[in-house]
Amino acid sequence: MTGDGVIVVVKIGTSSVTTPAGGIHAEPISKLAGDVAAVRELGHSVVLVTSGAVAVGVAALTPGGTRPADPVTLQALSSIGQHRLMAAYDAAFAALGLLAGQVLLAPPDFGHRQRYLHARETLLRLLELGVVPVVNENDAIADDEIRFGDNDRLAALVAHLVRADLLVLLTDTPGLFSADPKLDDDATLIESVFEIDHELAAAAGGPASDSARGGMASKLVAAKMAAFSGVRTVIAAADRPAVLRDAVAGDPGVGTAFLPRRRSLPARKLWIAFARKPSGRLVVDEGARRALIERGTSLLPAGVREVVGGFLEDDAVEVSGPDGIVFAKGIVRVGAARSAEWLGRRTFELPADLPDEVIHRDDLVLLTDD
């Protein structure tokens, strides 16, 4: 970032950069490059997060073929499509006198401090050098990450990584509507969102949970992640003229804007909350729920009433109250297989080889809003 400029992370989806057959669509990529160049001319820095490598790989290997489902083939296809997609960006930016630099990341890069710091240093140095970083998931070598879904969450993590001021999620719709505009003629664009609640998630077509994949529901997850990072988010149409410039300026009607929370999460807790898939759920009593929320305590075995799923030690799990509503997420120190030995027990009743906490407070993230 230079002068009074801001750092903007912009993510564009597969449907916006590929043709219906899956090939690279040069026109919207050139348009995006022009938008990025215009924002840079105003003194701002831009990090681009792109999807589309798998779709491009499918089109290159089997034109007109369907996307396979197995992770190993998806990895292979991403390696085929990734350099083709990057070449398109390189050409588009070069036409404007700009350099692009490829950065491949995966969610674990945000959970290990040294990898996190190294990724941050690389991206910030690229910005200092005047290069446009083009980020994608490191799908080709990480079989868990390829099931992470689209890149909306990755973009939110990148926004936290570089301490961005703004996250822009570009898609094929103008933003979030009050209802599905394809089904409801009275649906209107929601211009500002202060809190992502269950009603808003329903309007997006699904729950804004960390297991949501693709579409507007996934973008709500990313917007919530960014809000927890203290980053403003705008969901807008990729084909809108001057979309990045207007989003940076905060112009009304550019899309749907999501305001950040007053308090932001540190990187590791953001990773726990949104980048780690839950392997199960713990149902706690009301006393434990209050202790976690009001006093910031660790979760002790005595407060756990039910274990759902076959999670292992160091897995991520959701935490819900007696009403079934998930309010926290954390990394467990004990697995479900031995739950009969610790479930509901007080500390002095635990076997000597079990930790006192089911989830330590340093590994617990509250998902409630301020």
DRENDRENDREN-657655 format. One record per residue (C-alpha): residue number from 1; y, z, x. Coordinates in Angstrom, 2 decimals, padded with zeros to 5 digits. Layout:
N
+-----+---------+---------+---------+
| num |       y |       z |       x |
+-----+---------+---------+---------+
| NUM |       Y |       Z |       X |
...
+-----+---------+---------+---------+
END
This chain:
370
+-----+---------+---------+---------+
| num |       y |       z |       x |
+-----+---------+---------+---------+
|   1 |  000.00 |  000.00 |  000.00 |
|   2 |  003.42 | -000.89 |  001.31 |
|   3 |  006.83 |  000.41 |  000.30 |
|   4 |  006.93 |  001.52 | -003.31 |
|   5 |  003.95 | -000.61 | -004.26 |
|   6 |  000.88 |  000.68 | -006.03 |
|   7 | -002.81 |  000.12 | -005.46 |
|   8 | -004.51 | -001.82 | -008.23 |
|   9 | -008.26 | -002.21 | -008.67 |
|  10 | -009.13 | -005.14 | -010.91 |
|  11 | -012.62 | -005.88 | -012.18 |
|  12 | -013.68 | -009.15 | -013.77 |
|  13 | -016.91 | -009.67 | -015.68 |
|  14 | -019.64 | -012.27 | -015.40 |
|  15 | -018.64 | -014.10 | -018.58 |
|  16 | -015.15 | -014.65 | -017.20 |
|  17 | -016.17 | -016.20 | -013.88 |
|  18 | -019.24 | -018.24 | -014.86 |
|  19 | -019.94 | -021.10 | -017.22 |
|  20 | -022.29 | -020.68 | -020.22 |
|  21 | -025.03 | -022.10 | -018.00 |
|  22 | -024.34 | -019.48 | -015.34 |
|  23 | -022.64 | -021.66 | -012.76 |
|  24 | -019.38 | -020.72 | -011.07 |
|  25 | -016.34 | -021.43 | -013.23 |
|  26 | -013.64 | -022.33 | -010.73 |
|  27 | -010.67 | -022.37 | -013.12 |
|  28 | -010.64 | -018.67 | -014.12 |
|  29 | -011.32 | -017.67 | -010.51 |
|  30 | -008.28 | -019.69 | -009.42 |
|  31 | -006.27 | -018.15 | -012.24 |
|  32 | -007.29 | -014.65 | -011.14 |
|  33 | -006.40 | -015.44 | -007.52 |
|  34 | -002.96 | -016.53 | -008.71 |
|  35 | -002.53 | -013.29 | -010.68 |
|  36 | -003.52 | -011.26 | -007.61 |
|  37 | -001.10 | -013.22 | -005.42 |
|  38 |  001.75 | -012.65 | -007.88 |
|  39 |  001.15 | -008.90 | -007.92 |
|  40 |  000.96 | -008.80 | -004.12 |
|  41 |  004.30 | -010.61 | -003.91 |
|  42 |  005.80 | -007.68 | -005.82 |
|  43 |  004.68 | -005.36 | -003.02 |
|  44 |  001.44 | -004.07 | -004.54 |
|  45 | -002.07 | -003.97 | -003.07 |
|  46 | -005.09 | -005.28 | -004.95 |
|  47 | -008.83 | -004.62 | -004.64 |
|  48 | -011.02 | -007.00 | -006.64 |
|  49 | -014.41 | -006.00 | -008.07 |
|  50 | -016.43 | -008.94 | -009.32 |
|  51 | -019.61 | -009.46 | -011.27 |
|  52 | -021.57 | -012.69 | -011.55 |
|  53 | -023.84 | -012.88 | -008.49 |
|  54 | -027.10 | -012.71 | -010.45 |
|  55 | -025.96 | -015.28 | -013.03 |
|  56 | -024.89 | -017.64 | -010.27 |
|  57 | -028.23 | -017.10 | -008.52 |
|  58 | -030.15 | -017.94 | -011.68 |
|  59 | -028.14 | -021.15 | -012.13 |
|  60 | -028.70 | -022.14 | -008.50 |
|  61 | -032.45 | -021.53 | -008.47 |
|  62 | -033.40 | -022.57 | -011.98 |
|  63 | -030.56 | -024.45 | -013.71 |
|  64 | -030.68 | -023.69 | -017.40 |
|  65 | -033.22 | -020.92 | -016.84 |
|  66 | -033.11 | -017.47 | -018.40 |
|  67 | -032.26 | -014.26 | -016.58 |
|  68 | -035.47 | -012.43 | -015.56 |
|  69 | -035.97 | -008.74 | -016.24 |
|  70 | -037.80 | -007.39 | -013.21 |
|  71 | -035.61 | -005.69 | -010.56 |
|  72 | -037.17 | -007.40 | -007.51 |
|  73 | -036.42 | -010.89 | -008.85 |
|  74 | -032.92 | -009.79 | -009.82 |
|  75 | -032.37 | -008.62 | -006.26 |
|  76 | -033.52 | -011.97 | -004.89 |
|  77 | -031.28 | -013.85 | -007.30 |
|  78 | -028.27 | -011.72 | -006.41 |
|  79 | -028.73 | -012.61 | -002.74 |
|  80 | -028.74 | -016.29 | -003.72 |
|  81 | -025.66 | -016.04 | -005.88 |
|  82 | -023.59 | -013.58 | -003.88 |
|  83 | -022.46 | -015.88 | -001.05 |
|  84 | -021.84 | -018.73 | -003.50 |
|  85 | -019.60 | -016.50 | -005.58 |
|  86 | -017.81 | -015.25 | -002.49 |
|  87 | -017.25 | -018.81 | -001.28 |
|  88 | -015.49 | -019.57 | -004.59 |
|  89 | -013.18 | -016.59 | -004.16 |
|  90 | -012.57 | -017.45 | -000.52 |
|  91 | -011.50 | -020.97 | -001.48 |
|  92 | -009.30 | -019.79 | -004.34 |
|  93 | -007.44 | -017.26 | -002.20 |
|  94 | -007.21 | -019.63 |  000.77 |
|  95 | -005.42 | -022.14 | -001.44 |
|  96 | -002.71 | -019.50 | -001.85 |
|  97 | -002.59 | -018.57 |  001.80 |
|  98 | -004.58 | -015.37 |  001.38 |
|  99 | -007.69 | -014.03 |  003.07 |
| 100 | -010.55 | -012.42 |  001.15 |
| 101 | -013.01 | -009.94 |  002.63 |
| 102 | -016.40 | -009.14 |  001.09 |
| 103 | -017.43 | -005.49 |  000.69 |
| 104 | -020.83 | -004.60 | -000.79 |
| 105 | -021.16 | -001.08 | -002.19 |
| 106 | -023.66 |  000.94 | -004.20 |
| 107 | -023.33 |  004.24 | -006.10 |
| 108 | -024.88 |  006.36 | -003.29 |
| 109 | -021.93 |  005.32 | -001.11 |
| 110 | -019.90 |  007.67 | -003.29 |
| 111 | -022.31 |  010.61 | -003.14 |
| 112 | -022.55 |  011.05 |  000.64 |
| 113 | -019.31 |  012.11 |  002.25 |
| 114 | -019.60 |  010.15 |  005.50 |
| 115 | -020.49 |  006.94 |  003.68 |
| 116 | -017.69 |  007.62 |  001.20 |
| 117 | -015.11 |  008.10 |  003.96 |
| 118 | -016.35 |  005.04 |  005.84 |
| 119 | -016.09 |  002.87 |  002.71 |
| 120 | -012.58 |  004.18 |  002.04 |
| 121 | -011.47 |  003.49 |  005.61 |
| 122 | -012.83 | -000.05 |  005.47 |
| 123 | -011.12 | -000.89 |  002.18 |
| 124 | -007.80 |  000.66 |  003.17 |
| 125 | -007.83 | -001.10 |  006.53 |
| 126 | -008.44 | -004.43 |  004.78 |
| 127 | -005.41 | -003.73 |  002.59 |
| 128 | -003.34 | -002.84 |  005.67 |
| 129 | -004.35 | -006.16 |  007.22 |
| 130 | -003.15 | -008.02 |  004.13 |
| 131 | -006.67 | -008.99 |  003.07 |
| 132 | -007.89 | -008.96 | -000.54 |
| 133 | -011.15 | -006.94 | -000.61 |
| 134 | -013.72 | -008.50 | -002.96 |
| 135 | -016.24 | -005.82 | -003.93 |
| 136 | -019.65 | -006.20 | -005.51 |
| 137 | -022.73 | -004.03 | -005.78 |
| 138 | -025.17 | -004.18 | -002.89 |
| 139 | -027.86 | -005.33 | -005.30 |
| 140 | -030.05 | -007.19 | -002.84 |
| 141 | -031.35 | -004.09 | -001.02 |
| 142 | -031.02 | -001.27 | -003.55 |
| 143 | -033.55 | -001.43 | -006.36 |
| 144 | -032.13 |  001.63 | -008.10 |
| 145 | -028.58 |  000.33 | -008.04 |
| 146 | -029.45 | -003.02 | -009.63 |
| 147 | -030.42 | -001.07 | -012.74 |
| 148 | -027.05 |  000.68 | -012.61 |
| 149 | -025.78 | -002.01 | -014.98 |
| 150 | -022.61 | -004.05 | -014.67 |
| 151 | -019.74 | -003.33 | -012.29 |
| 152 | -017.41 | -001.47 | -014.67 |
| 153 | -018.51 |  001.90 | -013.32 |
| 154 | -018.42 |  000.65 | -009.76 |
| 155 | -014.82 | -000.44 | -010.29 |
| 156 | -013.90 |  003.04 | -011.54 |
| 157 | -015.56 |  004.57 | -008.48 |
| 158 | -013.66 |  002.17 | -006.22 |
| 159 | -010.43 |  003.16 | -007.96 |
| 160 | -011.16 |  006.77 | -007.05 |
| 161 | -012.22 |  005.76 | -003.54 |
| 162 | -008.92 |  004.07 | -002.66 |
| 163 | -006.84 |  006.47 | -004.77 |
| 164 | -005.65 |  003.64 | -006.94 |
| 165 | -002.78 |  003.95 | -009.36 |
| 166 | -004.24 |  001.50 | -011.87 |
| 167 | -007.64 |  000.11 | -012.88 |
| 168 | -007.63 | -003.18 | -014.79 |
| 169 | -010.86 | -004.27 | -016.49 |
| 170 | -010.64 | -007.95 | -017.34 |
| 171 | -012.94 | -009.27 | -020.03 |
| 172 | -013.18 | -011.99 | -022.67 |
| 173 | -011.39 | -009.96 | -025.36 |
| 174 | -007.75 | -008.72 | -025.53 |
| 175 | -008.84 | -005.07 | -025.43 |
| 176 | -010.38 | -002.42 | -027.66 |
| 177 | -010.05 | -002.96 | -031.40 |
| 178 | -010.17 | -000.48 | -034.27 |
| 179 | -013.30 | -002.30 | -035.46 |
| 180 | -015.31 | -005.37 | -034.51 |
| 181 | -012.84 | -008.23 | -035.09 |
| 182 | -015.76 | -010.61 | -035.65 |
| 183 | -016.85 | -008.56 | -038.65 |
| 184 | -013.60 | -007.00 | -039.89 |
| 185 | -010.49 | -009.10 | -040.54 |
| 186 | -008.39 | -005.91 | -040.63 |
| 187 | -009.35 | -004.90 | -037.08 |
| 188 | -006.29 | -004.27 | -034.90 |
| 189 | -005.80 | -003.89 | -031.15 |
| 190 | -005.60 | -000.29 | -029.98 |
| 191 | -002.76 | -000.31 | -027.46 |
| 192 | -002.94 |  003.28 | -026.14 |
| 193 | -005.76 |  005.81 | -025.88 |
| 194 | -005.18 |  009.46 | -025.02 |
| 195 | -008.78 |  010.67 | -025.39 |
| 196 | -012.13 |  008.87 | -025.55 |
| 197 | -013.86 |  010.58 | -028.46 |
| 198 | -016.91 |  009.80 | -030.58 |
| 199 | -014.87 |  007.83 | -033.12 |
| 200 | -013.45 |  005.62 | -030.40 |
| 201 | -016.91 |  005.10 | -028.91 |
| 202 | -018.16 |  003.99 | -032.32 |
| 203 | -015.34 |  001.43 | -032.52 |
| 204 | -016.50 |  000.09 | -029.15 |
| 205 | -019.94 | -000.57 | -030.54 |
| 206 | -021.85 |  002.27 | -028.94 |
| 207 | -021.71 |  005.68 | -027.30 |
| 208 | -019.57 |  006.02 | -024.19 |
| 209 | -022.35 |  007.61 | -022.18 |
| 210 | -023.42 |  007.08 | -018.61 |
| 211 | -026.43 |  005.14 | -019.83 |
| 212 | -024.34 |  002.52 | -021.65 |
| 213 | -024.72 | -000.97 | -020.23 |
| 214 | -022.34 | -003.86 | -020.57 |
| 215 | -019.80 | -004.74 | -023.22 |
| 216 | -016.96 | -002.54 | -024.42 |
| 217 | -019.08 |  000.63 | -024.39 |
| 218 | -019.54 |  000.30 | -020.64 |
| 219 | -015.81 | -000.24 | -020.20 |
| 220 | -015.13 |  002.96 | -022.10 |
| 221 | -017.36 |  004.77 | -019.61 |
| 222 | -015.35 |  003.24 | -016.76 |
| 223 | -012.07 |  004.16 | -018.43 |
| 224 | -013.29 |  007.73 | -018.85 |
| 225 | -014.35 |  007.82 | -015.20 |
| 226 | -010.91 |  006.61 | -014.17 |
| 227 | -009.24 |  009.15 | -016.44 |
| 228 | -011.26 |  011.89 | -014.74 |
| 229 | -009.97 |  010.46 | -011.43 |
| 230 | -006.34 |  010.57 | -012.53 |
| 231 | -006.14 |  006.77 | -012.76 |
| 232 | -004.57 |  004.81 | -015.61 |
| 233 | -006.81 |  002.05 | -017.00 |
| 234 | -006.05 | -001.15 | -018.89 |
| 235 | -008.69 | -003.29 | -020.61 |
| 236 | -007.30 | -006.77 | -021.12 |
| 237 | -008.21 | -010.44 | -021.50 |
| 238 | -008.87 | -012.30 | -018.25 |
| 239 | -007.25 | -015.47 | -019.60 |
| 240 | -003.98 | -013.79 | -020.61 |
| 241 | -001.02 | -015.22 | -018.65 |
| 242 |  000.33 | -012.84 | -015.99 |
| 243 | -002.13 | -010.18 | -017.10 |
| 244 | -002.08 | -008.20 | -013.84 |
| 245 |  001.70 | -008.25 | -013.52 |
| 246 |  002.14 | -007.03 | -017.09 |
| 247 | -000.54 | -004.35 | -016.65 |
| 248 |  001.17 | -003.00 | -013.53 |
| 249 |  004.52 | -003.03 | -015.35 |
| 250 |  002.98 | -001.12 | -018.25 |
| 251 |  004.10 | -003.71 | -020.78 |
| 252 |  002.96 | -002.86 | -024.33 |
| 253 |  000.41 | -005.19 | -025.85 |
| 254 | -001.08 | -006.35 | -022.55 |
| 255 | -004.35 | -004.74 | -023.64 |
| 256 | -005.67 | -001.26 | -024.29 |
| 257 | -004.24 |  001.39 | -021.96 |
| 258 | -006.06 |  004.65 | -021.24 |
| 259 | -004.06 |  007.57 | -019.92 |
| 260 | -005.39 |  009.72 | -017.06 |
| 261 | -006.35 |  013.39 | -017.37 |
| 262 | -004.06 |  016.07 | -016.00 |
| 263 | -006.77 |  017.22 | -013.57 |
| 264 | -008.96 |  014.86 | -011.59 |
| 265 | -012.49 |  015.31 | -010.26 |
| 266 | -013.34 |  015.20 | -006.56 |
| 267 | -015.43 |  012.24 | -005.43 |
| 268 | -018.82 |  013.95 | -005.38 |
| 269 | -018.44 |  015.38 | -008.87 |
| 270 | -017.32 |  012.00 | -010.17 |
| 271 | -020.50 |  010.56 | -008.64 |
| 272 | -022.63 |  013.25 | -010.30 |
| 273 | -020.94 |  012.77 | -013.65 |
| 274 | -021.06 |  009.01 | -013.89 |
| 275 | -023.01 |  007.34 | -011.06 |
| 276 | -026.21 |  009.38 | -011.25 |
| 277 | -028.55 |  008.53 | -014.11 |
| 278 | -029.78 |  011.60 | -016.00 |
| 279 | -033.51 |  012.27 | -015.71 |
| 280 | -033.59 |  014.87 | -018.47 |
| 281 | -031.61 |  017.42 | -020.41 |
| 282 | -031.23 |  021.18 | -020.55 |
| 283 | -030.36 |  022.88 | -023.83 |
| 284 | -028.49 |  026.12 | -023.26 |
| 285 | -027.52 |  028.95 | -025.59 |
| 286 | -023.97 |  029.57 | -026.75 |
| 287 | -023.39 |  032.33 | -024.23 |
| 288 | -024.31 |  030.06 | -021.33 |
| 289 | -022.19 |  027.25 | -022.73 |
| 290 | -019.14 |  029.52 | -022.90 |
| 291 | -019.78 |  030.86 | -019.39 |
| 292 | -019.96 |  027.36 | -017.94 |
| 293 | -016.85 |  026.11 | -019.72 |
| 294 | -014.62 |  029.19 | -019.67 |
| 295 | -015.61 |  030.88 | -016.41 |
| 296 | -016.94 |  028.00 | -014.31 |
| 297 | -020.20 |  029.78 | -013.52 |
| 298 | -023.50 |  028.40 | -012.29 |
| 299 | -026.21 |  027.75 | -014.86 |
| 300 | -028.82 |  030.50 | -014.67 |
| 301 | -032.37 |  030.31 | -016.03 |
| 302 | -031.65 |  033.03 | -018.59 |
| 303 | -029.26 |  030.75 | -020.48 |
| 304 | -031.64 |  027.78 | -020.78 |
| 305 | -033.49 |  027.51 | -024.07 |
| 306 | -035.17 |  024.11 | -023.82 |
| 307 | -036.17 |  021.57 | -021.17 |
| 308 | -036.24 |  017.87 | -022.09 |
| 309 | -037.75 |  015.31 | -019.72 |
| 310 | -039.80 |  015.41 | -016.55 |
| 311 | -037.01 |  015.76 | -014.01 |
| 312 | -037.57 |  016.80 | -010.41 |
| 313 | -035.62 |  019.02 | -008.05 |
| 314 | -032.30 |  017.35 | -007.08 |
| 315 | -032.36 |  015.05 | -010.11 |
| 316 | -029.32 |  014.72 | -012.36 |
| 317 | -029.62 |  016.19 | -015.85 |
| 318 | -027.38 |  016.51 | -018.88 |
| 319 | -026.53 |  019.91 | -020.34 |
| 320 | -026.08 |  020.39 | -024.09 |
| 321 | -025.33 |  023.36 | -026.29 |
| 322 | -027.32 |  024.53 | -029.32 |
| 323 | -025.61 |  021.79 | -031.38 |
| 324 | -027.12 |  019.09 | -029.15 |
| 325 | -023.75 |  017.83 | -027.90 |
| 326 | -023.77 |  017.10 | -024.16 |
| 327 | -020.87 |  018.88 | -022.47 |
| 328 | -021.89 |  018.91 | -018.79 |
| 329 | -024.03 |  017.24 | -016.17 |
| 330 | -025.39 |  018.47 | -012.89 |
| 331 | -027.96 |  018.35 | -010.10 |
| 332 | -030.88 |  020.69 | -010.75 |
| 333 | -032.33 |  022.96 | -008.10 |
| 334 | -035.65 |  023.41 | -009.93 |
| 335 | -037.89 |  020.84 | -011.55 |
| 336 | -039.18 |  020.64 | -015.10 |
| 337 | -042.83 |  020.95 | -014.03 |
| 338 | -042.35 |  024.64 | -013.26 |
| 339 | -040.09 |  025.34 | -016.24 |
| 340 | -042.56 |  027.87 | -017.67 |
| 341 | -041.86 |  030.01 | -014.59 |
| 342 | -038.05 |  030.04 | -014.94 |
| 343 | -037.06 |  029.00 | -018.48 |
| 344 | -035.09 |  031.82 | -020.10 |
| 345 | -035.88 |  034.32 | -017.37 |
| 346 | -033.47 |  036.70 | -015.70 |
| 347 | -032.94 |  036.55 | -011.95 |
| 348 | -035.17 |  039.53 | -011.12 |
| 349 | -038.03 |  037.92 | -013.07 |
| 350 | -038.08 |  034.69 | -011.04 |
| 351 | -040.80 |  033.87 | -008.50 |
| 352 | -039.64 |  034.43 | -004.94 |
| 353 | -039.70 |  030.73 | -004.07 |
| 354 | -037.38 |  029.65 | -006.90 |
| 355 | -033.55 |  029.60 | -006.55 |
| 356 | -031.44 |  031.91 | -008.69 |
| 357 | -029.53 |  029.01 | -010.26 |
| 358 | -030.88 |  026.06 | -012.22 |
| 359 | -027.62 |  024.22 | -011.44 |
| 360 | -025.14 |  025.62 | -008.95 |
| 361 | -021.52 |  025.41 | -010.05 |
| 362 | -020.73 |  023.15 | -007.07 |
| 363 | -023.21 |  020.63 | -008.51 |
| 364 | -022.06 |  020.96 | -012.14 |
| 365 | -019.47 |  018.78 | -013.87 |
| 366 | -017.91 |  019.58 | -017.22 |
| 367 | -017.47 |  016.46 | -019.34 |
| 368 | -015.06 |  018.00 | -021.81 |
| 369 | -011.44 |  016.85 | -021.90 |
| 370 | -008.52 |  019.09 | -021.01 |
+-----+---------+---------+---------+
END
